[in-house]
Amino acid sequence: MATEIVEGYLSWNEVVINDALFIFGIMSAIGYIFSSGKKIGKDLAS
């Protein structure tokens, strides 16, 4: 019984960690695109 709970907790944790990494990856990609977009905008403006 206890091992089932632990296994369930670990697999749930894995899902949460994967989601967090996925969201973090998307956020960094958006941040990168946004910051390089601002840089390109400055280059075009000057």
N, C-alpha and C positions, 0 to 999 in steps of 0.2 A: 504493500500500500504506500509506504513512505517513498519507495523508489519511483513509483508511478507519479507521485506528486513532484518529486525532484525533476524527473524527466520532462514532465509537462511544463514545469517552471523554466527549465533550460531551453526547451524548444520555443516557448513564448518569448523568452529573453532574446533568443536569436532573431526572431521576427522583428522585435522592437529595435534591436541594434541595426539590423539590415535596413529597416525603414528610416532610422535616424541617419545612417550613412547615405542613403539614397537622397533624403531631403537635404542633407548637408551638401552633397554633390551638386544638386540642382541649384541651391542657394549660391554656392561658389561660382557655378557657371554663369548664373544671372548677374552676380556681382562683377565677374570678369568682363562679360559682354557690356554691361553698363559702363564700367570704368574705361574700357577701350573705346566705347562709343563716344564718351565725353572727350577722350583724347583726340579722336578723329574729328569731332566737331570743332575742337580748338584749332586743329591743323587746318581745317577748311576755312575757318573764320579768319585766320591770320594771313 
